[in-house]
Amino acid sequence: MNTEILARIQFAFTIMFHYIFPPLSIGLGLMLVLMEGAWLKTNNEVYKRMAHFWIKVFALIFGVGVASGIVMEFEFGTNWASYSRYVGDIFGSALAAEGVFAFFLESGFLAILVFGWHKVSKGWHFFSTCMVSLGSMFSAVWIIVANSWMQTPAGYQIVNDGSRQRAEITDFWAMVFNPSSMDRLSHSVVAAWATGAFFVTSVAAYYLLKGIHVDFAKKSMKLGLALALFASVLQPVVGHMSAIGVAKNQPSKFAALEGHYKTGPAGITLFGYVNESAGEVVGLTVPGMGNTLMGLKPDEPVIGLNDIPLDLRPPVQPTFQSFHLMVAIGFALLALALFASFKAWRGTLWDCKPTLTALVAAVVLPQIANQAGWFAAEVGRQPWIVFGMMRTSDGLSKAVKDGQIITSLILFFVVYALLFFLFLYLLDRRIKAGPDDLDAPDPDEPMFQEGQKVEVYA
């Protein structure tokens, strides 16, 4: 493997590991708002214990997410220095905004969220919960803005800076609201909501199968299913809007996503594989459905891969398969959320072991869909690191060597494996410990009250 492939593998590995945690924190942050809001509205202590329990899980996810994400920013200066020099003014501004407007907001209120139960009023604690949730979403905003600019660059100009050229912002808001940013943001955030919601329902289903913490589990299940159903219904809508944007702004990626080779009306393939040598998709395809979904005339041509030069085509098979895997999981989660919600409404979910088992296992499906969607988006952009502007091969550092990348990749793998096993161990320990006992003293309650007399016996 050459240096470029090794650098891409290293970056893909680090970002795919990191991407396990931000969707969980975004979705779980919103779940915390719902839980604590329910406690304030009903004054039911079960919702308070629910928030207690999930805040501890949220803090664990937040910590591992921050630790795993730092590495990627350094990779821009090591493996991708040419890219950083070329677009650093633009890409760096979005990353700086993420730190100033999102990370500090989220981490600043996190201390109150975790330790402030009896230090601030209920209202202020709920406000802190909302700010942490909002901060996690703001993080998604700026990261997706930066990545979307690489997909559909806007609001910039190319200037000569001595012996080299670089991209410079001419319109900050045009850069922020580039043609794909809002579609991709809505698609990613809704997916994160589903990730957090199915995480909560998975743990609740586990407790119900074990017959423990039943009241806690039922109320957790109802809140989790409400968000899971909302996100699963909304996801096809925002996903469809994103796909229309891809067809308009990145025709080569859209052609790869659907395996569309011959320019003409586009079909939709439900499942299959790409026979790249023959230039066709083998599977179940609905002819013309692509035009219908995109709002095009039935006979309006959509550019196919055959009319795109070979050196400008993305890898078709991995793009096609990862995209269809994401879509298939999305509809499977929608069906599961609908079925489980119906059974919960009928009151038959609590003893239905097959459905509860499916909900326990479903915790991994949003994660797989998130990874598959990211893979389709990034591989489908190739051979460009900034679409239509800079090739991936041109963004590589000139000084980095193969051996350096291999060594660091091995070290990253070892450290991330240890970090992941530690995360799973602590998460498993927290889940098995369960929520705080409602009859036990509140663990956050001070042992002694101010002014209380304490007698000490020798």
C-alpha positions in Angstrom: 0.0 0.0 0.0 1.2 3.5 -0.8 1.4 6.4 1.6 -1.9 7.9 0.5 -3.8 4.6 1.2 -2.1 4.2 4.6 -3.0 7.8 5.6 -6.6 7.3 4.5 -6.8 4.0 6.5 -5.4 5.7 9.6 -7.8 8.6 9.4 -10.8 6.3 8.7 -9.9 4.1 11.6 -9.6 7.0 14.1 -12.7 8.8 12.9 -14.9 5.6 12.8 -13.9 4.9 16.4 -14.6 8.4 17.5 -17.9 8.5 15.7 -19.3 5.8 18.0 -19.6 8.4 20.8 -20.9 11.8 19.4 -24.2 10.3 18.1 -24.7 8.7 21.5 -24.0 11.9 23.4 -26.3 13.9 21.2 -29.2 11.5 21.4 -28.7 10.7 25.1 -28.4 14.5 25.8 -31.9 15.0 24.4 -33.2 11.9 26.3 -31.9 13.6 29.5 -33.9 16.7 28.7 -37.0 14.6 28.3 -36.3 12.6 31.5 -35.6 15.6 33.7 -38.5 17.6 32.1 -40.8 14.7 33.0 -39.6 14.8 36.6 -40.2 18.5 36.9 -43.7 18.2 35.4 -44.8 15.1 37.4 -42.6 15.2 40.4 -42.3 11.5 40.0 -39.1 10.3 41.7 -38.6 7.5 39.1 -37.8 10.2 36.5 -35.3 11.8 38.8 -33.5 8.4 39.3 -33.7 7.9 35.6 -31.9 11.2 35.0 -29.3 10.3 37.7 -28.6 6.9 36.1 -28.3 8.2 32.5 -26.2 11.3 33.5 -23.5 8.9 34.7 -23.6 7.0 31.4 -23.6 10.3 29.5 -20.5 11.5 31.4 -18.7 8.3 30.5 -19.6 8.6 26.8 -18.6 12.3 26.8 -15.2 11.5 28.3 -14.3 8.8 25.9 -15.6 10.8 23.0 -13.3 13.8 23.8 -10.3 11.6 24.3 -10.8 9.8 21.0 -11.5 12.9 19.0 -8.4 14.9 19.8 -6.2 12.7 17.6 -8.0 13.6 14.4 -7.1 17.3 14.6 -3.4 16.5 14.9 -3.7 14.2 11.8 -4.5 17.3 9.7 -1.1 18.7 10.5 0.8 15.4 10.2 -0.6 13.3 7.4 -2.6 16.0 5.6 -0.4 19.1 5.9 -0.8 20.0 2.2 -4.6 20.0 2.6 -4.4 22.1 5.8 -2.2 24.7 4.2 -4.5 25.0 1.2 -7.9 25.2 3.1 -6.8 25.9 6.7 -8.4 29.4 6.7 -11.8 27.9 6.0 -11.6 24.5 7.7 -9.9 25.9 10.7 -12.5 28.6 11.3 -15.3 25.9 11.6 -13.2 23.8 14.0 -12.4 26.9 16.1 -16.1 27.8 16.2 -16.9 24.3 17.4 -14.5 24.7 20.3 -15.7 28.2 21.2 -19.5 27.9 20.7 -20.1 24.2 21.4 -17.4 22.4 23.4 -17.1 25.1 26.0 -20.9 25.3 26.3 -21.3 21.6 26.7 -18.3 21.0 29.1 -19.0 24.1 31.1 -22.5 23.0 32.1 -21.5 19.3 32.4 -20.1 19.9 35.9 -23.5 21.3 37.0 -25.2 18.4 35.3 -23.2 15.8 37.1 -22.4 17.4 40.5 -25.1 20.1 40.9 -28.2 18.2 42.0 -28.1 19.8 45.5 -25.9 22.8 44.6 -28.5 24.5 42.4 -32.2 24.7 42.1 -34.3 22.2 40.0 -34.8 24.8 37.4 -31.1 25.7 37.0 -30.2 22.0 36.9 -32.7 21.5 34.1 -31.4 24.5 32.3 -27.9 23.0 32.6 -29.2 19.8 31.1 -30.7 21.7 28.2 -27.4 23.6 27.6 -25.4 20.3 27.6 -27.8 18.9 25.1 -27.7 22.0 23.0 -23.9 22.1 23.2 -23.6 18.5 21.9 -25.8 19.5 18.9 -23.8 22.7 18.3 -20.7 20.4 18.1 -22.4 18.5 15.3 -23.3 21.8 13.6 -19.7 23.0 13.2 -18.1 19.7 12.4 -20.7 19.0 9.7 -20.3 22.5 8.3 -16.6 21.9 7.9 -17.2 18.5 6.3 -20.0 19.7 4.1 -17.8 22.5 2.8 -15.5 19.8 1.6 -18.4 18.2 -0.2 -19.9 21.4 -1.7 -17.4 24.3 -1.3 -18.9 27.8 -1.3 -18.1 31.3 -0.1 -14.4 31.2 -0.9 -11.8 32.4 -3.4 -8.4 31.1 -4.4 -5.5 33.5 -3.7 -1.8 33.4 -4.4 0.3 33.4 -1.3 3.9 33.7 -2.4 4.9 30.4 -4.0 1.6 28.6 -3.3 -2.2 29.0 -3.6 -4.7 28.7 -0.8 -8.4 29.0 -0.3 -9.7 32.1 1.6 -13.2 32.8 3.0 -15.0 35.6 1.1 -18.4 35.0 2.7 -18.5 33.3 6.1 -22.3 32.6 6.0 -22.1 31.3 2.5 -19.4 28.9 3.8 -21.6 27.9 6.7 -24.8 27.5 4.7 -23.1 25.8 1.7 -25.4 23.7 -0.5 -25.2 20.5 1.5 -24.6 21.6 5.1 -28.2 21.9 6.4 -29.4 18.7 4.7 -26.5 16.7 6.1 -26.9 18.3 9.5 -30.5 17.4 9.8 -29.8 13.9 8.5 -26.9 13.4 11.0 -28.7 14.9 14.1 -31.9 12.9 13.6 -29.7 9.8 13.3 -28.1 10.7 16.6 -31.5 11.1 18.2 -32.3 7.6 17.1 -29.0 6.3 18.4 -29.6 7.7 21.9 -33.2 6.6 21.9 -32.5 3.0 20.9 -29.7 2.9 23.5 -32.2 3.8 26.2 -34.8 1.2 25.0 -32.1 -1.5 24.8 -31.2 -1.1 28.5 -34.9 -0.8 29.5 -35.6 -4.0 27.5 -32.7 -5.8 29.2 -34.1 -4.9 32.7 -37.6 -6.1 31.6 -36.2 -9.4 30.4 -34.4 -9.8 33.7 -37.5 -8.8 35.7 -35.6 -6.1 37.6 -36.2 -2.3 38.0 -39.5 -2.9 36.2 -41.2 0.5 36.9 -38.0 2.3 35.9 -37.6 0.2 32.8 -41.3 0.8 31.7 -41.0 4.5 32.0 -37.6 4.5 30.3 -39.0 2.4 27.5 -41.9 4.8 26.9 -39.7 7.9 26.7 -37.1 6.0 24.5 -39.7 4.7 22.1 -41.3 8.1 21.8 -38.0 9.6 20.6 -37.1 6.5 18.6 -40.4 6.6 16.7 -40.2 10.3 16.1 -36.6 10.1 14.8 -37.3 6.9 12.7 -40.3 8.5 11.0 -38.4 11.8 10.4 -35.2 10.1 9.1 -36.5 9.0 5.6 -37.7 12.6 5.1 -34.4 14.3 5.9 -32.5 11.5 4.2 -34.5 12.0 1.0 -33.7 15.7 1.1 -30.0 14.9 1.5 -30.1 12.5 -1.5 -31.7 15.1 -3.7 -28.9 17.5 -2.8 -26.3 14.9 -3.6 -27.9 14.3 -7.0 -27.8 18.0 -7.7 -24.4 18.9 -6.4 -22.4 15.7 -6.6 -23.7 13.7 -9.6 -20.8 11.3 -9.6 -21.5 10.3 -6.0 -25.2 9.9 -6.7 -24.5 7.7 -9.6 -22.2 5.5 -7.4 -24.8 5.4 -4.6 -27.4 3.9 -7.0 -25.0 2.1 -9.4 -26.4 4.3 -12.2 -24.2 3.7 -15.2 -26.2 4.7 -18.3 -27.3 8.3 -18.5 -31.1 8.4 -18.6 -34.0 8.1 -16.1 -32.6 6.8 -12.8 -34.0 3.8 -11.0 -33.9 2.8 -7.4 -32.2 -0.5 -6.4 -33.7 -2.1 -3.3 -30.9 -4.6 -3.0 -28.2 -6.1 -5.2 -24.6 -5.7 -6.1 -22.6 -3.8 -8.7 -21.1 -5.7 -11.6 -18.4 -3.1 -12.4 -16.9 -5.0 -15.3 -20.3 -5.1 -17.1 -21.3 -1.6 -15.9 -24.6 -2.6 -14.3 -26.4 -3.5 -11.1 -27.6 -7.0 -10.5 -30.6 -7.0 -8.1 -34.1 -5.7 -7.6 -34.4 -2.3 -9.3 -37.5 -0.1 -9.7 -37.0 1.6 -13.1 -37.6 5.4 -13.1 -38.3 5.6 -9.4 -35.2 7.8 -8.9 -36.7 10.4 -11.1 -40.0 10.2 -9.3 -38.4 10.6 -5.8 -36.3 13.5 -7.0 -39.2 15.3 -8.6 -37.9 15.0 -12.1 -39.8 14.4 -15.3 -40.1 10.7 -16.1 -37.9 11.0 -19.2 -35.4 13.5 -17.7 -31.9 12.1 -18.0 -29.7 11.7 -14.9 -25.9 11.5 -15.6 -24.5 8.0 -15.3 -21.1 6.7 -14.5 -20.4 5.9 -18.1 -20.3 9.6 -18.9 -17.9 10.4 -16.0 -14.2 9.9 -16.6 -12.7 6.9 -14.9 -10.3 9.0 -12.9 -13.2 11.1 -11.5 -15.4 8.2 -10.5 -15.6 7.1 -6.8 -15.2 3.4 -5.9 -18.7 2.2 -6.9 -19.2 -1.1 -5.0 -18.3 0.1 -1.5 -20.2 3.3 -2.0 -23.3 1.4 -3.3 -23.3 -1.3 -0.6 -22.7 1.1 2.4 -25.4 3.4 1.2 -27.9 0.6 0.9 -26.9 -0.9 4.2 -27.7 2.4 5.9 -31.1 2.7 4.2 -32.0 -0.9 5.0 -31.2 -0.4 8.7 -33.1 2.8 8.8 -36.3 1.1 7.6 -35.7 -1.9 9.9 -35.5 0.5 12.9 -38.6 2.3 11.8 -40.5 -1.0 11.6 -39.2 -2.0 15.1 -40.1 1.3 16.6 -43.6 1.2 15.2 -44.2 -2.4 16.3 -42.8 -1.9 19.8 -44.7 1.4 20.2 -47.9 -0.4 19.2 -47.3 -3.2 21.7 -46.5 -0.7 24.5 -49.7 1.2 23.7 -51.6 -2.1 24.0 -49.7 -3.0 27.2 -48.4 -6.2 25.8 -44.7 -5.2 25.3 -43.6 -5.8 28.8 -43.9 -9.6 28.7 -43.1 -10.1 24.9 -39.7 -11.6 25.0 -39.1 -11.7 21.2 -39.7 -8.0 20.9 -37.7 -7.1 24.0 -34.8 -9.2 22.8 -35.0 -7.4 19.4 -34.9 -4.1 21.2 -31.8 -5.2 23.3 -30.0 -6.2 20.1 -31.1 -3.2 18.1 -28.7 -1.0 20.1 -25.9 -1.8 17.5 -28.0 -1.0 14.4 -28.0 2.8 14.6 -24.2 2.6 15.1 -23.8 0.5 12.0 -26.0 2.8 10.0 -24.1 5.8 11.2 -20.8 4.3 10.1 -22.2 3.1 6.8 -23.6 6.5 6.1 -20.3 8.2 6.8 -18.4 5.7 4.7 -20.8 6.2 1.7 -20.5 10.0 2.0 -16.7 10.1 2.2 -15.8 7.3 -0.2 -18.5 8.6 -2.6 -16.6 12.0 -2.7 -13.4 10.4 -4.0 -11.1 11.2 -5.7 -11.6 14.6 -4.2 -10.7 15.7 -0.7 -12.5 19.0 -1.5 -15.0 18.1 -4.2 -14.1 19.4 -7.6 -11.3 21.5 -6.1 -8.5 19.4 -4.6 -7.7 15.7 -5.1 -7.1 13.6 -2.0 -3.6 12.7 -3.3 -2.7 16.4 -3.4 -3.7 16.9 0.2 -1.2 14.4 1.5 1.8 15.6 3.5 5.0 15.5 1.5 7.3 14.6 4.4 5.4 11.7 6.0 6.7 8.2 5.4 5.0 4.8 5.1 6.7 3.5 8.2 5.7 6.4 10.3 2.0 5.9 9.4 2.1 2.2 10.0 3.8 2.6 13.4 1.3 5.2 14.6 -1.6 3.2 13.2 -0.5 0.2 15.2 -0.2 2.3 18.4 -3.6 3.9 17.8 -5.1 0.5 17.4 -3.7 -0.7 20.7 -4.6 2.4 22.6 -8.1 2.6 21.1 -8.7 -1.1 21.8 -7.8 -0.7 25.4 -10.0 2.5 25.6 -12.9 0.7 24.0 -12.7 -2.4 26.3 -12.4 0.0 29.3 -15.5 1.8 28.1 -17.5 -1.4 27.7 -16.4 -2.6 31.1 -17.5 0.6 32.8 -20.7 0.7 30.8 -21.5 -2.9 31.6 -20.8 -2.3 35.3 -23.0 0.8 35.4 -25.9 -1.0 33.6 -25.7 -4.0 35.9 -25.6 -1.8 38.9 -28.9 -0.3 37.8 -30.6 2.9 39.0 -30.3 4.1 42.5 -32.7 2.4 45.0 -35.7 4.7 45.6 -35.8 3.6 49.2 -32.1 4.3 49.8 -30.7 7.6 50.8 -30.0 9.9 47.9 -26.3 9.5 47.0 -26.1 13.2 46.2 -27.8 14.3 49.4 -25.3 15.9 51.9 -24.6 13.7 54.9 -25.1 16.7 57.3 -27.2 19.8 56.9 -25.9 23.3 57.6 -26.3 24.1 61.3 -27.0 20.5 62.3 -25.5 19.5 65.6 -23.4 16.3 65.4 -22.5 14.4 68.6 -19.3 12.4 68.6 -18.8 9.6 71.1 -15.3 8.4 72.0 
